[in-house]
Amino acid sequence: MTVAKQEAADLAEAALIEDQISRDTRIAEITNKYRAFSRPEVIEMNEALKEQWKCELKALADKKSKIMENKSKLYWLIRGNMSAESVDRVKAYLGAKFDDLEESADPLLLWRAIRDTHTAYSTGSNYSDAARVKLAYNNIKQYPGESLSGYKDRIDVAVKAMIAVGLTPPSEQEMAADFSPRLMLVMR
């Protein structure tokens, strides 16, 4: 065998030995790790942690149950204080989803439906409410010092009110045409 081949064979053998030592070291580390888990104090600590987790899960389940109970109570408190006309508006707004709302007794969904249906109603007369909403939209102007986003938000609320009373909202082009002159009035 030549010297170069012998050196290559020695290097290969050294690499194999090094690899075997590395594997043996890993096996020893794993064995020691699991041997450490079999100690009585570790097992006792694990049992204590399990008990703590069980208690925390029970407390969480109790809290969730209490929230669900309060959620239902809040729903029926709001629902019980609604007038028959308000209930009819919410029913008309939600359509078939109203039965699902009653079954789930979700106060947040009820509140959103009330907010969406009662944005523009104040007199009970659809004609006067529609006239009031249209006038409110037509009179929107940017306040001195008001940000553009605040001004735009007020326009969006007025458009939602128009939809709530059954008016056809202005088109995007009409809204753009209305937006600029009312903005310019403040800037002049």
C-alpha positions in Angstrom: 0.0 0.0 0.0 1.2 3.4 -0.8 1.7 6.1 1.8 -1.2 8.2 0.4 -3.6 5.2 0.5 -2.5 4.3 4.0 -3.1 7.9 5.2 -6.5 7.9 3.5 -7.4 4.6 5.2 -6.2 5.9 8.6 -8.3 9.1 8.1 -11.4 7.0 7.2 -10.8 4.8 10.2 -10.4 7.8 12.5 -13.6 9.3 11.1 -15.4 6.0 11.8 -14.0 5.9 15.4 -14.9 9.6 15.9 -18.4 8.9 14.6 -18.8 5.9 16.9 -17.6 8.0 19.9 -20.1 10.7 19.0 -23.0 8.1 18.8 -21.9 6.6 22.1 -21.8 10.0 23.7 -25.3 10.8 22.5 -26.6 7.5 23.7 -25.0 8.2 27.1 -26.6 11.7 27.3 -30.0 10.3 26.4 -29.7 7.5 28.9 -28.7 10.0 31.6 -31.5 12.3 30.7 -34.1 9.6 31.1 -32.5 8.2 34.1 -32.8 11.6 35.7 -36.6 11.6 35.0 -37.0 8.3 36.9 -35.9 9.9 40.2 -38.7 10.1 42.8 -38.4 13.9 43.3 -38.8 14.5 39.6 -41.8 12.2 39.4 -43.3 13.9 42.4 -42.8 17.3 40.8 -44.4 16.1 37.6 -47.5 14.9 39.6 -47.7 18.3 41.4 -47.6 20.1 38.0 -50.3 17.8 36.7 -52.5 18.7 39.6 -51.8 22.4 39.2 -52.7 22.2 35.5 -55.9 20.3 36.4 -56.9 23.0 38.8 -56.1 25.7 36.3 -58.2 24.0 33.6 -61.1 23.6 36.0 -60.9 27.3 37.0 -60.8 28.2 33.3 -63.9 26.0 32.6 -65.7 27.6 35.5 -64.9 31.1 34.3 -66.0 30.2 30.8 -69.3 28.8 32.2 -69.8 32.0 34.2 -69.1 34.2 31.1 -71.6 32.2 29.1 -74.2 32.6 31.8 -73.6 36.3 32.0 -73.7 36.6 28.3 -77.1 35.1 28.1 -78.3 37.3 31.0 -77.0 40.5 29.2 -78.7 39.4 25.9 -82.1 39.1 27.6 -81.6 42.3 29.6 -81.1 44.2 26.3 -83.8 42.3 24.5 -86.3 42.8 27.3 -85.9 46.5 27.1 -86.4 46.8 23.4 -89.7 48.1 22.1 -91.9 46.0 19.8 -91.0 48.3 17.0 -87.3 47.9 17.7 -87.6 44.1 17.7 -89.5 44.3 14.4 -86.7 46.4 12.9 -84.0 44.0 14.0 -86.1 41.0 12.8 -86.5 42.7 9.4 -82.8 43.5 9.2 -81.5 40.1 10.2 -84.2 38.1 8.4 -83.7 34.3 8.9 -80.6 35.0 11.1 -82.9 36.4 13.8 -83.8 32.9 15.0 -80.1 32.0 15.2 -79.5 35.2 17.2 -82.3 34.3 19.7 -80.9 30.8 20.0 -77.3 31.9 20.6 -78.4 34.8 22.9 -75.2 36.7 21.8 -75.4 40.3 23.2 -72.7 41.6 20.9 -74.6 40.5 17.7 -77.8 41.9 19.1 -76.1 45.2 19.9 -74.6 45.4 16.4 -78.0 44.8 14.9 -79.6 47.5 17.1 -76.9 49.9 16.2 -77.2 49.2 12.5 -81.0 49.5 12.5 -81.3 52.5 14.8 -78.6 54.7 13.4 -81.1 57.0 11.7 -84.5 56.4 13.3 -85.7 58.9 15.8 -89.2 60.0 15.0 -90.8 56.7 13.9 -92.0 58.4 10.7 -90.0 57.0 7.7 -90.6 60.1 5.6 -89.5 62.6 8.2 -86.5 60.3 9.2 -85.5 60.1 5.5 -85.8 63.8 5.1 -83.7 64.4 8.2 -81.0 62.0 7.2 -80.8 63.4 3.7 -80.5 66.9 5.1 -77.8 65.8 7.5 -75.8 64.3 4.6 -76.2 67.4 2.5 -75.1 69.6 5.4 -71.9 67.7 6.3 -68.8 70.0 6.1 -65.3 69.5 7.4 -64.9 71.1 10.9 -62.0 73.5 11.4 -59.0 71.4 12.4 -60.8 68.1 11.7 -58.7 65.5 10.0 -59.6 64.1 6.6 -60.2 60.7 8.0 -62.6 62.1 10.7 -64.5 64.0 8.0 -64.7 60.9 5.8 -65.9 58.8 8.8 -68.8 61.3 9.4 -69.7 61.0 5.7 -69.7 57.2 6.0 -72.0 57.3 9.0 -74.4 59.6 7.1 -74.4 57.1 4.2 -75.1 54.2 6.5 -78.0 56.2 8.0 -79.4 56.8 4.5 -79.3 53.0 3.9 -80.9 52.4 7.3 -84.0 54.6 6.4 -84.3 53.0 2.9 -82.8 55.8 0.9 -80.5 55.1 -2.1 -77.0 56.1 -1.1 -75.1 58.5 -3.3 -72.8 56.8 -5.9 -69.1 57.0 -5.5 -68.9 59.8 -8.1 -71.6 61.8 -6.3 -69.8 61.3 -3.0 -66.5 62.5 -4.6 -68.3 65.5 -6.0 -69.8 66.3 -2.6 -66.6 65.7 -0.7 -64.3 68.3 -2.4 -66.5 71.5 -2.2 -67.3 70.9 1.4 -63.7 70.4 2.1 -62.7 73.5 0.2 -65.2 75.6 2.2 -63.2 75.1 5.3 -59.9 75.6 3.6 -60.8 79.0 2.1 
